[in-house]
Amino acid sequence: MGELYWIALSYHLPSDSSKSRVYLWRKLRELGAENLRPGIAVLPRTPENLRRMRQLLQKIREMDGEGTLAEMRFLEESAEQAMVEQFSAQARSGYDRVIRRGMELMQKKPDSRELGRLQRDLEQAQRQDYFHTGLTGELRGGLEQLLHAAGESVHEFADAFRELLDEKDN
């Protein structure tokens, strides 16, 4: 029997509401949920995941949909391991996106908006790394280095711009 507890959200939305379907898809993606099968989203059981899935269930019902929230365990260890691997692959993919974007930003002078987005992307990847793929420390160190270097550049640019404005006024 599997060792882990999972939260499963079984849902059905009215077929005439694409807006509701897109909303649900985005929220499940934001949580990092995996599909056990169509209409059944699964997350590792944590207090935060349980809270957010309950909110999502309420929203499904407000959109005239149907849903059920259940706690589950896998009876076959191989099925549980396959689900853990799906989540781990998703986490690695999230970290890969952050690394690629960070490399792109290193080629130019990123603005604070771009750096903020990169930071948020890293935080989301970390939240969705339920089984600790081990990339977090290495990636965080690299990103902090990038943010520090870019931050210095942004400050240098701001100082130079202020000096230019001061010279213009004189």
BARO-726015 format. One record per residue (C-alpha): residue in one letter; y, x, z. Coordinates in steps of 0.1 Angstrom, whole numbers, padded with zeros to 4 digits, always signed. Layout:
<recs>
aYXZ ...
</recs>
This chain:
<recs>
m+0000+0000+0000 g+0035+0011-0007 e+0056+0026+0021 l+0090+0013+0010 y+0107-0021+0014 w+0125-0035-0015 i+0149-0064-0021 a+0140-0086-0051 l+0165-0111-0066 s+0149-0137-0089 y+0176-0155-0109 h+0182-0179-0137 l+0216-0188-0152 p+0225-0217-0175 s+0219-0206-0211 d+0253-0219-0222 s+0272-0195-0200 s+0275-0160-0215 k+0304-0152-0192 s+0281-0157-0162 r+0254-0136-0177 v+0278-0107-0185 y+0292-0109-0149 l+0257-0108-0134 w+0246-0080-0157 r+0277-0059-0147 k+0272-0065-0110 l+0235-0056-0111 r+0244-0025-0131 e+0271-0016-0106 l+0245-0018-0078 g+0220+0003-0098 a+0194-0025-0097 e+0163-0021-0119 n+0144-0050-0135 l+0109-0056-0122 r+0107-0080-0152 p+0133-0102-0169 g+0151-0123-0143 i+0139-0102-0113 a+0162-0074-0102 v+0150-0049-0075 l+0168-0025-0052 p+0155-0004-0023 r+0161-0023+0010 t+0192-0010+0028 p+0217-0030+0049 e+0243-0025+0022 n+0220-0036-0007 l+0209-0066+0013 r+0245-0076+0019 r+0256-0072-0017 m+0225-0090-0031 r+0232-0119-0007 q+0268-0121-0021 l+0254-0119-0057 l+0229-0147-0049 q+0258-0169-0036 k+0278-0161-0068 i+0248-0171-0090 r+0246-0204-0072 e+0284-0209-0076 m+0279-0204-0114 d+0253-0233-0114 g+0224-0208-0115 e+0193-0206-0094 g+0182-0177-0074 t+0159-0165-0046 l+0162-0133-0026 a+0130-0118-0012 e+0119-0087+0006 m+0088-0071-0009 r+0064-0042-0008 f+0043-0029-0036 l+0005-0032-0030 e-0003-0005-0056 e+0011+0029-0048 s+0013+0037-0085 a+0036+0007-0091 e+0058+0018-0063 q+0059+0054-0076 a+0068+0041-0111 m+0097+0021-0096 v+0109+0051-0076 e+0108+0071-0108 q+0129+0045-0126 f+0156+0048-0099 s+0154+0086-0099 a+0158+0087-0137 q+0188+0063-0134 a+0204+0086-0108 r+0198+0117-0130 s+0214+0099-0159 g+0244+0091-0138 y+0248+0127-0127 d+0244+0139-0163 r+0273+0116-0174 v+0295+0130-0146 i+0286+0166-0156 r+0293+0159-0193 r+0326+0143-0185 g+0335+0171-0162 m+0328+0197-0189 e+0350+0177-0213 l+0378+0177-0188 m+0375+0214-0182 q+0385+0219-0219 k+0419+0203-0214 k+0444+0196-0186 p+0432+0163-0171 d+0456+0139-0156 s+0452+0124-0122 r+0439+0092-0137 e+0411+0110-0155 l+0402+0130-0123 g+0402+0098-0103 r+0378+0082-0127 l+0355+0113-0126 q+0356+0111-0088 r+0347+0074-0088 d+0319+0080-0113 l+0304+0107-0090 e+0307+0084-0060 q+0288+0056-0079 a+0261+0081-0090 q+0257+0091-0054 r+0255+0055-0042 q+0228+0048-0068 d+0208+0080-0059 y+0186+0060-0035 f+0158+0087-0035 h+0180+0118-0034 t+0173+0136-0066 g+0188+0168-0051 l+0217+0171-0076 t+0244+0158-0052 g+0253+0191-0035 e+0254+0212-0066 l+0274+0186-0085 r+0298+0179-0057 g+0306+0216-0054 g+0313+0218-0091 l+0334+0187-0091 e+0354+0198-0061 q+0361+0231-0078 l+0372+0212-0110 l+0394+0189-0090 h+0410+0218-0071 a+0417+0238-0102 a+0430+0207-0121 g+0451+0197-0091 e+0467+0231-0091 s+0475+0227-0128 v+0489+0192-0122 h+0511+0205-0094 e+0522+0235-0115 f+0531+0212-0144 a+0550+0188-0121 d+0570+0218-0106 a+0578+0231-0141 f+0589+0197-0152 r+0611+0193-0122 e+0627+0227-0129 l+0633+0216-0165 l+0650+0184-0153 d+0671+0203-0128 e+0682+0228-0155 k+0691+0199-0178 d+0713+0183-0151 n+0732+0216-0145 
</recs>
